[in-house]
Amino acid sequence: MGFSSSKSDISLFTRFTTTDTLFLLIYVDDILVTGNSKNLVQDFIQRLSYVFALKDLGPLHYFLGVEVTWLPDNTHHLSQYKYICDLLRRTHMLESKPQPTPMVSSLRLTVDDSVSVADLTLYRFVVGAL
């Protein structure tokens, strides 16, 4: 089909011609298809549907924790506000007060002064989510 894999992301495939550009992003069973031509994108989705069972969910609104808002000038605003709020809610930190710096920048950390994490499962979840 003429796609090349991206050097920056193993899930991203691109196809460039002199007139058209097509991007294919695959994450497990989610696929995002976009390009510089609506007809090209629709044709490619149609060709995929001949080979695979798929469901076209229409214009992009949410993908991998990123909210996409379509603006009147046909540009997009990307935000992780919902993802961050969900993470804060799950960790019972929704009422936390923001700080300009997570901790004092002059603090020296040592192995001997550290306190064990009370809930390792929650800690691993938060680190994985970040």
C-alpha positions in Angstrom: 0.0 0.0 0.0 3.1 2.2 -0.1 3.3 3.2 3.6 6.6 3.8 5.4 7.0 3.3 9.1 8.0 6.4 11.2 11.3 6.6 12.9 9.8 8.5 15.8 6.8 6.2 16.5 6.5 2.5 15.6 2.7 2.8 15.5 2.8 5.6 12.9 2.9 4.9 9.1 3.0 7.5 6.4 2.5 7.6 2.7 3.6 10.7 0.7 3.1 11.4 -3.0 3.7 14.5 -5.0 0.1 15.6 -4.3 -1.2 13.6 -1.2 -0.3 12.7 2.3 -1.8 9.9 4.3 -1.1 9.1 8.0 -2.1 5.8 9.6 -1.7 5.5 13.4 -2.3 2.0 14.9 -2.7 1.3 18.6 -3.9 -2.2 19.5 -7.3 -2.3 17.9 -7.7 1.5 17.3 -6.7 3.0 14.0 -6.6 6.7 13.2 -6.5 7.6 9.5 -5.9 11.2 8.4 -4.5 13.0 5.4 -4.7 16.2 3.3 -7.6 14.9 1.2 -11.0 13.8 2.6 -11.5 11.7 -0.6 -8.2 10.0 -0.1 -8.9 9.2 3.5 -12.4 7.8 2.7 -11.0 5.7 -0.2 -8.4 4.2 2.1 -10.9 3.4 4.8 -13.1 1.8 2.2 -10.2 -0.3 1.0 -9.5 -1.4 4.6 -13.1 -2.4 5.1 -12.8 -4.9 2.3 -10.1 -6.8 4.2 -11.0 -6.1 7.8 -14.1 -5.7 9.8 -14.1 -2.1 11.0 -16.3 0.6 12.2 -15.8 4.2 11.1 -16.5 6.4 14.1 -16.4 9.6 12.1 -14.5 12.7 13.0 -11.9 12.4 15.8 -13.0 13.5 19.3 -10.9 11.4 21.7 -7.9 9.1 21.1 -5.5 7.6 23.6 -6.3 10.2 26.3 -6.2 13.2 24.0 -9.3 15.2 23.4 -9.6 16.8 20.0 -11.8 19.9 19.5 -12.4 21.1 16.0 -12.2 24.8 15.6 -14.1 27.0 13.2 -11.0 27.7 11.1 -10.6 23.9 10.5 -7.7 23.6 12.9 -7.7 21.4 16.1 -7.2 22.0 19.7 -5.6 19.0 21.6 -6.0 18.7 25.3 -5.5 16.1 28.0 -7.7 17.9 30.5 -10.2 15.0 30.8 -7.4 12.4 31.1 -5.7 14.5 33.9 -9.0 14.9 35.8 -9.7 11.2 35.6 -6.3 10.4 36.9 -6.6 12.9 39.8 -10.1 11.4 40.6 -8.8 7.8 40.6 -5.9 8.8 42.9 -8.2 10.9 45.2 -6.1 14.0 44.4 -8.8 16.0 42.7 -8.8 18.6 45.5 -5.0 19.0 45.5 -3.7 22.5 45.3 -1.4 23.3 42.3 2.2 24.3 42.9 4.5 26.0 40.4 7.2 23.4 41.2 6.5 19.8 42.4 9.0 20.1 45.2 11.8 22.4 46.5 14.5 22.4 43.8 17.3 22.5 46.3 16.3 19.3 48.2 18.8 16.5 48.0 17.4 13.1 47.8 19.1 10.1 49.3 18.3 6.4 49.6 18.4 6.5 53.4 15.9 9.3 53.8 13.2 7.8 51.6 9.9 6.5 52.9 8.4 3.4 51.3 5.3 3.9 49.2 2.2 2.8 51.1 0.3 1.4 48.1 2.7 -0.1 45.4 -0.2 -0.9 43.1 -1.5 2.7 43.1 2.1 4.0 42.7 2.6 1.7 39.6 -0.7 2.8 38.2 0.1 6.5 38.5 3.6 6.1 37.1 2.2 4.1 34.2 -0.5 6.6 33.5 2.0 9.5 33.5 
